[in-house]
Amino acid sequence: MSTGYLWHEVFGWHDTGTGTLFPADPAAGHQPISHHVAHPDTKRRMHELICVSGLIDHLTRITGREATREEITRVHTPAHVDRIAAESEQPKGGDAGDGISPFGKGAYRIAALGAGSAIAMTEAVVRGEVDNGYALVNPAGHHALPETGLGFCIFNNVAIAAKHAQAVLGIERLAIVDWDVHHGNGAQAIFADDPSVLTVSLHQDRCFPPNSGLVEERGTGAGEGYNVNIPMPVGCGDGAYQYAAETVIGPALDAFRPELVLVASGFDPNAMDPLARQLVTTRGFTTLTRTVMDAAERHSQGRLVLVQEGGYSPVYVPFCGLATIETLAGVHVLDDAILPVVGGMGGHDLEPHQRALVDRVATHLGDIASPSSA
Ligand SMILES: [Zn+2]
């Protein structure tokens, strides 16, 4: 088993400014702060734990590159790409599109490197250079829509990698599993009417974007049934996440039989995250990772690519990332030092209302056709 790994130091230089969540504004009471909630130190710390723990010695480093304009515009409008490029040249940078997603000067090239790194890891896996891989990129991408950035995201890294796999790498059918705690609205919108891409989003009910990611949003036209939303109630722990993995994620992939599995890997369902209200520990992320690995083994020759999305606890995200990549690589180098605390706070047993939501989603899986049944 060989696992690819990608990080570039410039991802740690993505400047999210001195606002907290909103830009600093005394009139509105927004004080400046040293760490915006999406400050890149969280991901830099994850990379450093991967190095210091020795996990890096079990991984194959993959080198990213900046995605080209042609590759980015497979997903995004030229107007969006041009606007990001122009604001990126301004002395103080700009905003991805919603006023809470600031970026500094030069961010275009960092965002293009994020998208190109998702592409590079996908190429390495599809071409068999590694069995699976983790691209630790920054900024995140899964909220970005064709015409705008959103929710700290500039370009939709995973969607760009998916389009590249279909356009260049000979992949026809692929699945995108998004376990960031916020809805994977970008892929849902981009592939809504496309039955060649199964999108599955496991997220907290109506967390972000507002009122997005309901069970009833199931794709449109020829793509109806190929978008699966699992909007988990507030307060889900490892038990609820395991049930969702076993009851929806695995079976959805079994029904679809993709040739490649991409994962939008956010660690913000974790129990210490400031931007959500879930209780997941490294046990939950290990379960999710095993679920997609097993499905990729059954249907995709093991081809599995994880790309970093959100995660806002500088304390716990590094351990969540470590456990996830340990699982991918089939090694264990370091115990989760935070688990004795967060694992003992309760909330990890599957509750009846959590089971009911997951069971309701599962009733729709019969609409997913595999190649043989299509
Ligand atoms: Zn998120």
Residues whose N, C-alpha, C, O or C-beta is under 5 A from the ligand:
A	BS01	ZN	D180 V181 H182 G266 D268 G310
